Amino acid sequence: DTAVSQTPKYLVTQMGNDKSIKCEQNLGHDTMYWYKQDSKKFLKIMFSYNNKELIINETVPNRFSPKSPDKAHLNLHINSLELGDSAVYFCASSQMTSGGTQYFGPGTRLTVL
Amino acid sequence: TQLLEQSPQFLSIQEGENLTVYCNSSSVFSSLQWYRQEPGEGPVLLVTVVTGGEVKKLKRLTFQFGDARKDSSLHITAAQPGDTGLYLCAGARLRGGSEKLVFGKGTKLTVNP
């Protein structure tokens, strides 16, 4: 009965590669998010989607491209990975675009070598 | 620019002691949320405070929102080893009808038995 799930849990890859992280929520929420948590535990929003439409894009490099095939899924594709992309990426979802509780997934630890 | 200053960054105390974590900003937020994050997991919402001056209690945890809705505090009474974790405050800002959470850098709490 996992609420927000992410795959993979760990991802180790070489610089310059392209990789994807998948996120699914079974809560019936309309809004989904991607966050990046750096090595100092600072959590920062990257993207927000509502009903498959992009509503927040926080000046993230265009190497990062979120894709929402339906409102239960929000995947993150990263092109030409760089060392600075190493971080833990969290997916989250909420019922509404504002005022609702955000439920976070378990995170994907990305390591770029 | 760090909108939310959280202090202290690290806190190590003995079981039974009291502690307070502060979250300060020069910006006004529509609400302020407190999360707790365990290693290898995503943040979990503890409480949301909405009204200036609001105080909420969750067992031994007391949360307060400043009158001007710019700052908040989390007070834990008689801390227990099970309280160990990363505590994050997050201010909610409305932008174009959608809500964006701005996180503090977290307080890593260790309660020693």
Backbone of each chain as ProteinMPNN parsed JSONL, in Angstrom:
{"seq_chain_A": "DTAVSQTPKYLVTQMGNDKSIKCEQNLGHDTMYWYKQDSKKFLKIMFSYNNKELIINETVPNRFSPKSPDKAHLNLHINSLELGDSAVYFCASSQMTSGGTQYFGPGTRLTVL", "coords_chain_A": {"N_chain_A": [[0.823, -1.203, 0.0], [1.969, 1.196, -0.785], [2.34, 4.714, -0.855], [3.661, 6.908, -2.287], [5.912, 6.058, -4.649], [9.231, 5.437, -5.82], [11.548, 4.703, -8.419], [14.823, 4.072, -9.695], [16.009, 3.098, -6.365], [18.65, 3.582, -5.844], [21.144, 5.02, -7.928], [23.86, 4.833, -9.892], [26.126, 6.306, -12.025], [27.974, 7.244, -15.005], [29.527, 10.364, -15.775], [28.019, 12.404, -18.243], [26.22, 10.562, -19.186], [22.742, 9.637, -19.877], [19.873, 9.496, -17.866], [16.921, 8.153, -16.217], [14.431, 8.721, -13.714], [11.764, 7.216, -12.059], [8.436, 7.947, -10.895], [5.594, 7.18, -8.996], [2.303, 7.65, -7.775], [-0.263, 6.469, -5.658], [-2.36, 7.738, -4.5], [-4.333, 9.161, -5.599], [-3.916, 11.821, -6.059], [-3.77, 15.154, -7.474], [-1.572, 16.745, -7.926], [1.918, 16.727, -8.453], [5.418, 16.577, -7.569], [8.924, 17.309, -8.006], [11.823, 17.203, -6.06], [15.121, 18.256, -5.073], [17.664, 17.113, -2.975], [20.533, 18.164, -1.529], [23.978, 17.343, -0.581], [24.211, 18.528, 1.86], [21.78, 18.29, 2.96], [19.919, 20.127, 2.107], [16.815, 20.861, 0.879], [15.228, 21.359, -2.144], [12.758, 22.641, -4.315], [12.128, 21.47, -7.619], [10.379, 20.981, -9.825], [6.826, 21.235, -10.465], [3.81, 19.612, -11.115], [0.454, 19.751, -12.211], [-2.222, 17.77, -12.711], [-1.028, 16.678, -15.04], [0.065, 18.928, -16.174], [2.68, 21.314, -16.376], [3.419, 23.428, -13.686], [5.182, 24.686, -11.952], [8.493, 25.608, -12.442], [11.59, 25.634, -11.42], [13.929, 27.291, -12.366], [15.601, 25.256, -13.346], [18.264, 23.528, -14.964], [17.956, 22.897, -18.502], [18.64, 20.347, -19.09], [17.294, 18.712, -17.468], [14.307, 17.068, -17.699], [11.061, 16.813, -16.943], [8.387, 14.447, -17.163], [4.997, 13.747, -17.498], [3.016, 11.228, -17.889], [0.471, 10.531, -17.061], [-1.784, 11.558, -14.419], [-0.952, 10.183, -12.208], [1.67, 9.613, -12.423], [4.987, 10.879, -12.526], [7.785, 11.374, -14.153], [11.362, 11.775, -14.22], [13.717, 12.852, -16.394], [17.144, 12.972, -17.096], [19.56, 14.51, -18.946], [22.926, 14.225, -20.23], [24.534, 13.939, -17.782], [26.041, 15.546, -14.968], [28.72, 16.04, -12.568], [27.784, 17.61, -10.477], [25.15, 16.965, -10.343], [24.779, 14.954, -8.626], [22.943, 13.801, -5.956], [20.119, 13.452, -3.696], [17.033, 12.675, -4.992], [13.726, 13.567, -4.608], [10.396, 12.605, -5.044], [7.112, 13.919, -4.761], [3.653, 14.2, -3.757], [0.469, 15.873, -3.774], [-2.919, 16.627, -2.815], [-4.013, 19.018, -3.677], [-3.107, 22.058, -5.423], [-2.4, 23.964, -3.664], [-2.181, 24.422, -0.132], [-2.486, 21.784, 0.616], [-1.392, 18.696, 2.132], [1.871, 17.532, 1.477], [3.065, 14.499, 0.299], [5.883, 12.567, 0.513], [8.065, 10.588, -1.53], [10.402, 7.794, -1.122], [12.841, 8.603, -2.063], [15.565, 8.902, -4.444], [18.823, 8.066, -4.694], [21.218, 9.58, -6.466], [24.308, 9.126, -7.947], [26.915, 10.554, -9.59], [29.676, 9.723, -11.402]], "CA_chain_A": [[0.0, 0.0, 0.0], [2.882, 2.332, -0.858], [1.654, 5.903, -1.317], [4.483, 7.487, -3.331], [7.052, 5.169, -4.862], [10.227, 5.896, -6.791], [12.542, 3.733, -8.858], [15.377, 3.157, -8.702], [16.361, 3.676, -5.065], [20.029, 4.047, -6.013], [21.532, 5.118, -9.329], [25.26, 5.226, -10.038], [26.337, 6.405, -13.469], [29.109, 8.044, -15.435], [29.284, 11.712, -16.306], [27.681, 12.451, -19.665], [25.129, 9.635, -19.495], [21.352, 10.057, -19.703], [19.182, 8.554, -16.973], [15.563, 8.515, -15.814], [13.9, 8.286, -12.425], [10.31, 7.131, -12.193], [7.66, 8.183, -9.679], [4.176, 6.855, -9.089], [1.539, 7.802, -6.535], [-1.566, 5.785, -5.708], [-3.219, 8.471, -3.573], [-5.354, 9.886, -6.348], [-3.616, 13.251, -6.016], [-3.693, 15.854, -8.755], [-0.329, 17.505, -8.049], [3.144, 15.997, -8.151], [6.591, 17.442, -7.467], [10.276, 16.78, -7.881], [12.722, 17.972, -5.222], [16.508, 17.809, -5.026], [18.273, 17.317, -1.664], [21.981, 18.066, -1.711], [24.733, 16.615, 0.45], [24.013, 19.203, 3.144], [20.371, 18.051, 3.321], [19.05, 21.229, 1.695], [15.773, 20.35, -0.008], [14.765, 22.46, -2.987], [11.819, 22.204, -5.339], [12.57, 21.596, -9.002], [9.221, 21.059, -10.701], [5.528, 20.856, -9.949], [2.837, 19.335, -12.166], [-0.922, 19.553, -11.783], [-3.006, 17.115, -13.761], [-0.136, 16.492, -16.187], [0.557, 20.195, -16.709], [3.755, 21.95, -15.606], [3.01, 24.683, -13.072], [6.358, 25.302, -11.35], [9.797, 25.204, -12.971], [12.459, 26.499, -10.638], [15.206, 27.582, -13.041], [16.402, 24.036, -13.417], [18.842, 23.397, -16.31], [17.047, 22.17, -19.4], [19.036, 18.926, -19.152], [16.292, 18.011, -16.672], [13.005, 17.164, -18.353], [10.021, 15.991, -16.332], [7.32, 13.991, -18.061], [3.861, 13.211, -16.747], [2.127, 10.528, -18.838], [-0.87, 10.647, -16.475], [-1.618, 12.323, -13.173], [-0.388, 9.331, -11.166], [3.092, 9.397, -12.705], [5.826, 12.012, -12.909], [9.136, 10.858, -14.326], [12.39, 12.804, -14.392], [14.797, 12.421, -17.275], [18.284, 13.876, -17.01], [20.527, 14.333, -20.035], [24.308, 14.698, -20.055], [24.723, 14.069, -16.344], [27.242, 16.218, -14.479], [29.064, 15.677, -11.189], [26.939, 18.385, -9.568], [23.793, 16.415, -10.288], [24.745, 13.967, -7.546], [22.052, 14.274, -4.888], [18.948, 12.586, -3.533], [15.883, 13.284, -5.655], [12.471, 13.14, -4.005], [9.115, 12.869, -5.667], [6.064, 14.134, -3.768], [2.348, 14.493, -4.348], [-0.522, 16.478, -2.885], [-4.265, 16.631, -3.382], [-4.293, 20.3, -4.304], [-1.916, 22.838, -5.766], [-2.017, 24.763, -2.501], [-2.866, 24.105, 1.109], [-2.6, 20.35, 0.885], [-0.211, 18.009, 2.63], [2.69, 16.883, 0.478], [3.564, 13.186, 0.689], [7.144, 12.351, -0.187], [8.557, 9.244, -1.786], [11.581, 7.421, -0.344], [14.051, 9.209, -2.612], [16.506, 8.195, -5.324], [20.167, 8.616, -4.515], [21.947, 9.591, -7.736], [25.737, 9.387, -7.842], [27.532, 10.706, -10.902], [31.132, 9.531, -11.264]], "C_chain_A": [[0.865, 1.265, 0.0], [2.179, 3.539, -1.464], [2.385, 6.538, -2.51], [5.721, 6.6, -3.48], [7.957, 5.722, -5.956], [11.128, 4.726, -7.161], [13.534, 4.409, -9.791], [15.627, 3.861, -7.37], [17.772, 4.263, -5.119], [20.358, 4.028, -7.503], [22.952, 5.648, -9.382], [25.58, 5.199, -11.524], [27.523, 7.295, -13.773], [28.647, 9.408, -15.924], [28.979, 11.635, -17.798], [26.548, 11.519, -20.061], [23.775, 10.311, -19.331], [20.648, 9.022, -18.839], [17.787, 9.08, -16.641], [15.238, 7.964, -14.437], [12.381, 8.298, -12.555], [9.628, 7.358, -10.845], [6.197, 7.86, -9.949], [3.514, 7.097, -7.744], [0.168, 7.166, -6.711], [-2.567, 6.439, -4.756], [-4.346, 9.206, -4.284], [-5.14, 11.388, -6.346], [-3.497, 13.846, -7.417], [-2.334, 16.494, -9.003], [0.867, 16.658, -7.642], [4.343, 16.924, -8.278], [7.878, 16.616, -7.587], [11.103, 17.758, -7.058], [14.122, 17.388, -5.329], [17.041, 18.119, -3.628], [19.777, 17.107, -1.798], [22.652, 17.396, -0.52], [24.6, 17.251, 1.829], [22.562, 19.155, 3.593], [19.436, 19.201, 2.948], [18.109, 20.731, 0.606], [15.197, 21.507, -0.824], [13.855, 21.943, -4.091], [12.415, 22.415, -6.73], [11.37, 21.854, -9.907], [7.942, 20.721, -9.928], [4.591, 20.681, -11.139], [1.457, 19.203, -11.532], [-1.698, 18.951, -12.938], [-2.264, 17.07, -15.1], [0.389, 17.799, -16.783], [1.606, 20.814, -15.784], [3.259, 23.263, -15.012], [4.161, 25.394, -12.362], [7.608, 24.72, -12.006], [10.804, 26.149, -12.351], [13.833, 26.644, -11.272], [16.146, 26.393, -13.023], [17.0, 23.951, -14.822], [17.971, 22.553, -17.221], [17.54, 20.762, -19.714], [18.041, 18.069, -18.357], [14.939, 18.186, -17.349], [12.017, 16.233, -17.675], [8.99, 15.606, -17.379], [6.227, 13.33, -17.232], [2.901, 12.533, -17.718], [0.667, 10.505, -18.38], [-0.693, 11.229, -15.09], [-1.079, 11.478, -12.025], [1.115, 9.131, -11.32], [3.782, 10.7, -13.07], [7.26, 11.506, -12.95], [10.096, 12.012, -14.568], [13.502, 12.238, -15.249], [15.914, 13.455, -17.222], [19.271, 13.532, -18.112], [21.904, 14.809, -19.613], [24.64, 14.954, -18.59], [26.066, 14.681, -15.981], [27.475, 15.82, -13.02], [28.135, 16.365, -10.184], [25.506, 17.908, -9.493], [23.658, 15.37, -9.191], [23.96, 14.533, -6.373], [21.006, 13.188, -4.651], [17.752, 13.325, -4.115], [14.605, 12.685, -5.062], [11.297, 13.548, -4.878], [8.096, 13.08, -4.537], [4.749, 14.359, -4.49], [1.459, 15.141, -3.3], [-1.862, 16.529, -3.603], [-4.531, 17.902, -4.203], [-2.996, 21.011, -4.651], [-1.499, 23.747, -4.626], [-2.817, 24.327, -1.285], [-2.988, 22.644, 1.444], [-1.304, 19.766, 1.393], [0.541, 17.367, 1.477], [3.233, 15.575, 1.06], [4.78, 12.869, -0.161], [7.412, 10.862, -0.416], [9.832, 8.991, -1.004], [12.889, 7.994, -0.882], [14.845, 8.284, -3.522], [17.866, 8.848, -5.162], [20.943, 8.459, -5.818], [23.399, 9.959, -7.48], [26.324, 9.415, -9.239], [29.042, 10.662, -10.732], [31.912, 10.199, -12.387]], "O_chain_A": [[0.561, 2.253, 0.669], [1.493, 3.409, -2.477], [1.818, 6.689, -3.592], [6.482, 6.423, -2.529], [7.502, 6.385, -6.888], [11.433, 3.872, -6.329], [13.134, 5.243, -10.604], [15.473, 5.078, -7.266], [18.05, 5.303, -4.521], [19.915, 3.148, -8.242], [23.218, 6.776, -8.968], [25.339, 4.201, -12.203], [28.016, 8.013, -12.903], [27.53, 9.574, -16.415], [29.62, 10.878, -18.527], [25.975, 11.658, -21.141], [23.658, 11.386, -18.744], [20.801, 7.819, -19.049], [17.506, 10.272, -16.763], [15.702, 6.892, -14.048], [11.789, 9.242, -13.079], [10.168, 7.009, -9.794], [5.642, 8.217, -10.988], [4.085, 6.789, -6.697], [-0.475, 7.3, -7.752], [-3.494, 5.793, -4.269], [-5.21, 9.803, -3.642], [-6.073, 12.149, -6.601], [-3.178, 13.163, -8.39], [-1.973, 16.76, -10.149], [0.838, 15.963, -6.627], [4.3, 17.923, -8.996], [7.91, 15.416, -7.313], [11.099, 18.964, -7.305], [14.304, 16.208, -5.627], [16.896, 19.24, -3.142], [20.236, 16.016, -2.136], [21.993, 16.945, 0.417], [24.843, 16.601, 2.846], [22.159, 19.888, 4.496], [18.297, 19.253, 3.412], [18.54, 20.249, -0.442], [14.738, 22.505, -0.268], [14.148, 20.93, -4.725], [13.109, 23.399, -6.985], [11.349, 22.825, -10.663], [7.963, 20.036, -8.906], [4.581, 21.5, -12.058], [1.307, 18.622, -10.457], [-1.815, 19.551, -14.007], [-2.823, 17.39, -16.148], [1.087, 17.775, -17.796], [1.439, 20.833, -14.564], [2.74, 24.116, -15.732], [4.104, 26.611, -12.19], [7.761, 23.503, -12.112], [10.868, 27.326, -12.708], [14.813, 26.141, -10.723], [17.333, 26.519, -12.722], [16.312, 24.273, -15.79], [17.323, 21.607, -16.771], [16.928, 20.058, -20.516], [17.96, 16.856, -18.55], [14.477, 19.309, -17.549], [12.112, 15.013, -17.808], [8.751, 16.332, -18.344], [6.491, 12.476, -16.385], [2.054, 13.202, -18.311], [-0.252, 10.465, -19.198], [0.437, 11.38, -14.626], [-0.777, 12.019, -10.962], [1.759, 8.547, -10.449], [3.245, 11.518, -13.817], [7.871, 11.245, -11.913], [9.71, 13.077, -15.05], [14.151, 11.261, -14.877], [15.666, 14.659, -17.293], [19.757, 12.404, -18.198], [22.04, 15.679, -18.753], [24.987, 16.074, -18.215], [27.091, 14.381, -16.595], [26.574, 15.337, -12.334], [27.753, 15.777, -9.172], [24.729, 18.391, -8.669], [22.549, 14.949, -8.862], [24.273, 15.608, -5.861], [21.004, 12.149, -5.312], [17.496, 14.476, -3.762], [14.429, 11.467, -5.022], [11.219, 14.671, -5.376], [8.22, 12.474, -3.472], [4.726, 14.668, -5.681], [1.669, 14.978, -2.098], [-1.931, 16.48, -4.831], [-5.171, 17.871, -5.254], [-1.918, 20.605, -4.217], [-0.375, 24.249, -4.611], [-3.972, 23.917, -1.393], [-3.555, 22.302, 2.482], [-0.228, 20.293, 1.109], [-0.059, 16.739, 0.605], [3.784, 15.548, 2.16], [4.722, 12.896, -1.391], [7.037, 10.007, 0.387], [10.302, 9.878, -0.291], [13.929, 7.885, -0.233], [14.804, 7.061, -3.39], [18.041, 10.031, -5.455], [21.281, 7.346, -6.222], [23.685, 10.987, -6.866], [26.247, 8.436, -9.981], [29.617, 11.47, -10.003], [33.141, 10.128, -12.412]]}, "seq_chain_B": "TQLLEQSPQFLSIQEGENLTVYCNSSSVFSSLQWYRQEPGEGPVLLVTVVTGGEVKKLKRLTFQFGDARKDSSLHITAAQPGDTGLYLCAGARLRGGSEKLVFGKGTKLTVNP", "coords_chain_B": {"N_chain_B": [[19.832, 33.022, -2.356], [18.896, 32.397, 0.91], [15.811, 31.838, 2.094], [14.643, 30.912, 4.399], [15.894, 30.675, 7.542], [17.208, 28.247, 9.536], [17.768, 27.111, 12.81], [19.262, 25.451, 15.67], [21.827, 24.069, 13.47], [22.851, 21.601, 14.068], [22.164, 19.434, 16.81], [22.807, 17.917, 19.791], [21.703, 16.081, 22.41], [20.903, 14.927, 25.762], [18.776, 12.232, 26.739], [15.616, 13.154, 27.982], [16.045, 15.851, 28.202], [15.018, 19.209, 27.288], [14.337, 20.963, 24.206], [14.639, 23.506, 21.671], [13.917, 24.372, 18.372], [14.515, 26.726, 15.836], [13.011, 28.681, 13.25], [13.447, 31.091, 10.961], [12.558, 34.013, 9.071], [12.561, 36.734, 6.699], [10.463, 36.968, 5.144], [6.922, 36.742, 4.542], [4.794, 33.996, 5.06], [2.198, 31.888, 3.726], [1.565, 29.659, 5.113], [3.218, 27.507, 7.473], [5.212, 24.678, 7.623], [6.269, 21.771, 9.395], [8.561, 19.187, 9.097], [9.729, 15.809, 9.532], [12.577, 13.894, 8.923], [13.818, 10.71, 8.343], [16.879, 8.797, 8.079], [17.534, 7.774, 4.754], [14.923, 7.952, 3.949], [11.951, 9.744, 2.849], [10.881, 13.128, 3.714], [8.47, 13.53, 6.34], [5.378, 14.914, 7.053], [4.821, 16.76, 10.001], [3.318, 18.835, 11.183], [1.153, 21.572, 10.265], [1.08, 25.022, 10.439], [-1.001, 27.832, 10.313], [-2.247, 30.253, 11.025], [-1.246, 33.446, 12.256], [0.518, 33.513, 15.319], [-0.452, 31.101, 16.09], [-0.547, 28.083, 17.983], [0.345, 24.747, 18.107], [0.017, 21.459, 19.389], [1.64, 18.345, 19.558], [1.673, 15.658, 21.124], [4.603, 15.489, 22.839], [5.641, 17.544, 21.411], [5.68, 20.948, 20.58], [4.491, 23.41, 18.493], [4.923, 26.619, 17.137], [3.687, 29.452, 15.451], [4.85, 32.532, 14.35], [3.541, 35.802, 15.184], [3.593, 37.54, 12.994], [3.716, 35.806, 10.936], [6.199, 35.048, 9.923], [8.075, 33.54, 11.158], [8.873, 30.567, 13.052], [8.712, 28.086, 15.646], [9.866, 25.025, 17.078], [9.332, 23.097, 19.811], [10.55, 20.607, 21.888], [9.685, 18.569, 24.509], [11.178, 16.823, 27.168], [12.946, 15.04, 25.635], [13.336, 12.048, 23.692], [15.207, 9.115, 22.669], [13.958, 8.18, 20.355], [13.168, 10.485, 19.108], [15.188, 11.323, 17.57], [16.457, 12.584, 14.536], [16.16, 14.316, 11.336], [14.963, 17.519, 11.307], [12.868, 19.566, 9.503], [11.869, 22.774, 8.513], [9.377, 24.373, 6.555], [8.304, 26.924, 4.502], [5.301, 28.048, 3.043], [4.576, 29.456, -0.039], [2.438, 31.252, -2.079], [2.025, 31.204, -5.55], [0.818, 32.345, -8.418], [-1.546, 30.895, -7.978], [-0.67, 28.4, -7.299], [1.113, 26.449, -4.881], [4.281, 26.843, -3.403], [6.817, 25.242, -1.666], [9.28, 26.4, 0.503], [12.18, 25.329, 1.859], [13.91, 25.163, 5.016], [17.342, 24.647, 6.056], [17.461, 22.562, 7.752], [17.564, 20.793, 10.913], [19.634, 18.693, 12.536], [18.9, 16.41, 14.832], [20.082, 14.682, 17.615], [19.353, 12.417, 20.078], [20.63, 11.23, 22.903], [20.715, 8.169, 24.725]], "CA_chain_B": [[19.313, 33.646, -1.138], [18.203, 31.452, 1.768], [14.679, 32.562, 2.623], [14.336, 30.402, 5.725], [17.068, 30.341, 8.324], [16.843, 27.312, 10.57], [18.85, 26.947, 13.777], [20.642, 25.209, 15.244], [21.979, 23.104, 12.392], [23.057, 20.316, 14.738], [21.82, 19.465, 18.218], [22.99, 16.616, 20.433], [21.29, 16.24, 23.799], [20.636, 13.7, 26.511], [17.375, 11.857, 26.942], [14.961, 13.861, 29.074], [16.234, 17.3, 28.081], [14.119, 19.961, 26.41], [15.054, 21.667, 23.148], [13.84, 24.339, 20.756], [14.461, 24.625, 17.039], [13.949, 27.966, 15.323], [12.921, 28.853, 11.807], [13.233, 32.53, 10.828], [12.575, 34.551, 7.709], [12.095, 38.109, 6.532], [9.303, 36.877, 4.256], [5.669, 36.242, 5.104], [4.346, 32.762, 4.425], [0.782, 31.59, 3.909], [1.57, 28.652, 6.174], [4.548, 26.975, 7.735], [5.117, 23.257, 7.91], [7.418, 21.096, 9.996], [8.733, 17.808, 8.668], [10.807, 15.027, 10.12], [13.12, 12.978, 7.918], [14.705, 9.649, 8.826], [17.88, 8.443, 7.054], [17.081, 6.889, 3.686], [13.494, 8.105, 3.704], [11.506, 11.084, 2.533], [10.319, 13.885, 4.839], [7.089, 13.243, 6.724], [4.792, 16.1, 7.662], [4.42, 16.691, 11.412], [2.249, 19.797, 11.469], [1.047, 22.799, 9.473], [0.502, 26.156, 11.155], [-1.529, 28.735, 9.293], [-2.63, 31.554, 11.573], [-0.227, 34.103, 13.072], [0.331, 33.279, 16.744], [-1.02, 29.77, 16.323], [0.246, 27.085, 18.695], [-0.187, 23.384, 17.982], [0.761, 20.471, 20.174], [1.609, 16.97, 19.085], [2.288, 14.938, 22.251], [5.65, 16.283, 23.499], [6.117, 18.564, 20.472], [4.866, 22.156, 20.516], [4.842, 24.218, 17.323], [4.356, 27.959, 17.214], [3.843, 30.323, 14.282], [4.977, 33.894, 14.813], [2.392, 36.672, 14.93], [3.711, 38.128, 11.656], [3.792, 34.668, 9.984], [7.515, 35.014, 9.296], [8.963, 32.643, 11.87], [8.221, 29.481, 13.765], [9.583, 27.316, 16.526], [9.472, 23.673, 17.47], [9.857, 22.799, 21.135], [10.35, 19.216, 22.295], [9.822, 18.385, 25.949], [11.628, 15.491, 27.599], [13.317, 14.343, 24.396], [13.613, 10.629, 23.757], [16.029, 8.663, 21.528], [13.108, 8.043, 19.183], [12.992, 11.795, 18.479], [16.355, 11.548, 16.716], [16.133, 12.704, 13.116], [16.367, 15.626, 10.715], [13.736, 18.301, 11.355], [12.858, 20.57, 8.45], [10.725, 23.678, 8.414], [9.108, 24.749, 5.173], [7.315, 27.978, 4.361], [4.503, 27.936, 1.826], [4.344, 30.713, -0.74], [1.522, 31.081, -3.203], [2.488, 31.847, -6.774], [-0.062, 32.012, -9.548], [-2.544, 29.903, -7.591], [-0.062, 27.154, -6.841], [1.902, 26.625, -3.668], [5.659, 26.394, -3.462], [7.427, 25.117, -0.349], [10.679, 26.79, 0.647], [12.664, 24.601, 3.026], [15.111, 25.525, 5.743], [18.423, 23.688, 5.837], [17.279, 21.417, 8.632], [18.243, 20.628, 12.196], [19.867, 17.272, 12.806], [18.781, 16.187, 16.264], [20.484, 13.38, 18.167], [19.02, 12.279, 21.49], [21.415, 10.11, 23.439], [20.063, 7.514, 25.885]], "C_chain_B": [[18.511, 32.614, -0.351], [17.064, 32.19, 2.424], [14.347, 32.169, 4.045], [15.619, 29.995, 6.428], [16.639, 29.441, 9.483], [18.031, 27.127, 11.496], [18.364, 26.163, 14.997], [20.689, 24.185, 14.11], [22.141, 21.695, 12.958], [22.732, 20.48, 16.218], [21.952, 18.053, 18.778], [22.709, 16.781, 21.92], [21.087, 14.878, 24.455], [19.136, 13.482, 26.642], [16.814, 12.617, 28.145], [15.113, 15.378, 29.007], [15.178, 17.91, 27.168], [14.958, 20.665, 25.341], [14.082, 22.491, 22.329], [14.609, 24.537, 19.466], [13.737, 25.836, 16.466], [14.001, 28.017, 13.802], [12.538, 30.32, 11.575], [13.334, 33.001, 9.392], [12.18, 36.018, 7.737], [10.856, 38.141, 5.648], [8.089, 36.349, 5.014], [5.249, 34.999, 4.329], [2.857, 32.546, 4.675], [0.595, 30.502, 4.969], [2.995, 28.19, 6.383], [4.395, 25.529, 8.178], [6.405, 22.758, 8.545], [7.401, 19.637, 9.572], [9.833, 17.144, 9.493], [11.262, 14.007, 9.073], [14.069, 11.994, 8.581], [15.709, 9.322, 7.715], [17.299, 7.478, 6.02], [15.608, 6.989, 3.366], [13.161, 9.549, 3.332], [10.967, 11.793, 3.762], [8.859, 13.51, 5.073], [6.552, 14.448, 7.471], [4.403, 15.841, 9.113], [3.218, 17.587, 11.669], [2.291, 20.936, 10.464], [0.424, 23.865, 10.363], [0.165, 27.232, 10.135], [-1.755, 30.151, 9.81], [-1.497, 32.138, 12.402], [-0.511, 33.917, 14.545], [-0.17, 31.898, 17.087], [-0.032, 28.865, 17.051], [-0.431, 25.727, 18.512], [0.693, 22.43, 18.78], [0.54, 19.087, 19.608], [2.394, 16.17, 20.121], [3.338, 15.832, 22.909], [6.198, 17.396, 22.596], [5.138, 19.73, 20.459], [5.384, 23.034, 19.393], [4.172, 25.579, 17.472], [4.662, 28.72, 15.938], [3.878, 31.743, 14.792], [3.78, 34.754, 14.416], [2.398, 37.227, 13.5], [3.816, 37.073, 10.562], [5.108, 34.662, 9.212], [8.439, 33.993, 9.971], [8.168, 31.606, 12.645], [9.227, 28.797, 14.672], [8.969, 25.96, 16.81], [10.136, 23.388, 18.796], [9.545, 21.351, 21.466], [10.634, 19.108, 23.786], [10.24, 16.948, 26.245], [11.971, 14.599, 26.402], [13.674, 12.885, 24.665], [14.453, 10.207, 22.559], [15.224, 8.512, 20.242], [12.831, 9.357, 18.477], [14.149, 12.115, 17.537], [15.946, 11.58, 15.252], [16.462, 14.089, 12.608], [15.019, 16.349, 10.697], [13.851, 19.454, 10.363], [11.647, 21.468, 8.594], [10.582, 24.081, 6.957], [8.013, 25.802, 5.146], [6.599, 27.846, 3.034], [4.265, 29.32, 1.233], [3.443, 30.428, -1.929], [2.044, 31.861, -4.402], [1.582, 31.398, -7.904], [-1.056, 30.928, -9.217], [-1.97, 28.582, -7.15], [0.875, 27.453, -5.684], [3.301, 26.067, -3.849], [6.19, 26.349, -2.037], [8.893, 25.504, -0.414], [11.171, 26.183, 1.946], [13.844, 25.305, 3.689], [16.146, 24.433, 5.549], [18.404, 22.54, 6.826], [18.079, 21.481, 9.923], [18.393, 19.137, 12.448], [19.927, 17.073, 14.312], [19.217, 14.775, 16.62], [20.169, 13.384, 19.651], [19.701, 11.022, 22.004], [20.741, 9.503, 24.661], [20.889, 7.684, 27.154]], "O_chain_B": [[17.563, 32.025, -0.873], [17.302, 33.085, 3.235], [13.833, 32.979, 4.817], [16.336, 29.099, 5.982], [15.81, 29.827, 10.307], [19.167, 27.0, 11.04], [17.178, 26.206, 15.324], [19.695, 23.515, 13.831], [21.632, 20.724, 12.398], [22.99, 21.529, 16.808], [21.301, 17.119, 18.309], [23.398, 17.534, 22.607], [21.099, 13.835, 23.8], [18.345, 14.426, 26.653], [17.458, 12.709, 29.19], [14.387, 16.107, 29.684], [14.534, 17.215, 26.382], [16.142, 20.929, 25.546], [12.88, 22.224, 22.29], [15.804, 24.833, 19.475], [12.518, 25.965, 16.588], [14.904, 27.474, 13.167], [11.443, 30.745, 11.944], [14.1, 32.457, 8.597], [11.544, 36.485, 8.682], [10.268, 39.199, 5.425], [8.216, 35.612, 5.992], [5.338, 34.956, 3.102], [2.321, 32.965, 5.701], [-0.437, 30.453, 5.638], [3.873, 28.454, 5.562], [3.546, 25.207, 9.009], [7.491, 23.264, 8.262], [6.386, 18.948, 9.67], [10.716, 17.792, 10.055], [10.445, 13.349, 8.429], [14.999, 12.384, 9.287], [15.422, 9.545, 6.539], [16.654, 6.49, 6.371], [15.091, 6.189, 2.587], [13.984, 10.452, 3.483], [10.628, 11.144, 4.751], [8.116, 13.214, 4.137], [7.182, 14.945, 8.405], [3.747, 14.848, 9.427], [2.234, 17.174, 12.281], [3.337, 21.229, 9.884], [-0.625, 23.646, 10.968], [0.939, 27.507, 9.218], [-1.485, 31.127, 9.111], [-0.855, 31.42, 13.168], [-1.636, 34.133, 14.994], [-0.3, 31.559, 18.264], [1.166, 28.88, 16.769], [-1.633, 25.586, 18.737], [1.915, 22.566, 18.841], [-0.568, 18.706, 19.234], [3.612, 16.021, 20.019], [2.977, 16.855, 23.492], [7.123, 18.108, 22.986], [3.928, 19.539, 20.342], [6.569, 23.362, 19.344], [3.014, 25.679, 17.877], [5.77, 28.64, 15.408], [3.025, 32.132, 15.589], [3.095, 34.468, 13.434], [1.347, 37.365, 12.875], [3.986, 37.409, 9.39], [5.152, 34.325, 8.029], [9.471, 33.627, 9.41], [6.964, 31.745, 12.862], [10.438, 28.917, 14.486], [7.753, 25.772, 16.788], [11.361, 23.43, 18.905], [8.401, 20.915, 21.339], [11.698, 19.509, 24.259], [9.729, 15.996, 25.655], [11.364, 13.548, 26.193], [14.231, 12.537, 25.706], [14.419, 10.876, 21.526], [15.763, 8.7, 19.151], [12.312, 9.357, 17.361], [14.083, 13.088, 16.786], [15.193, 10.727, 14.782], [16.975, 14.932, 13.344], [14.048, 15.843, 10.134], [14.816, 20.219, 10.389], [10.528, 20.989, 8.776], [11.565, 24.121, 6.217], [6.93, 25.602, 5.696], [7.223, 27.562, 2.011], [3.811, 30.235, 1.92], [3.664, 29.482, -2.685], [2.449, 33.018, -4.286], [1.578, 30.231, -8.296], [-1.387, 30.114, -10.079], [-2.707, 27.719, -6.671], [1.364, 28.573, -5.535], [3.487, 24.97, -4.375], [6.031, 27.309, -1.282], [9.649, 25.018, -1.255], [10.642, 26.485, 3.016], [14.661, 25.948, 3.029], [15.856, 23.402, 4.94], [19.239, 21.639, 6.75], [19.121, 22.132, 10.006], [17.405, 18.411, 12.559], [20.869, 17.503, 14.978], [18.78, 13.801, 16.008], [20.649, 14.239, 20.396], [19.387, 9.906, 21.592], [20.254, 10.225, 25.531], [20.495, 7.202, 28.216]]}, "name": "protein", "num_of_chains": 2, "seq": "DTAVSQTPKYLVTQMGNDKSIKCEQNLGHDTMYWYKQDSKKFLKIMFSYNNKELIINETVPNRFSPKSPDKAHLNLHINSLELGDSAVYFCASSQMTSGGTQYFGPGTRLTVLTQLLEQSPQFLSIQEGENLTVYCNSSSVFSSLQWYRQEPGEGPVLLVTVVTGGEVKKLKRLTFQFGDARKDSSLHITAAQPGDTGLYLCAGARLRGGSEKLVFGKGTKLTVNP"}
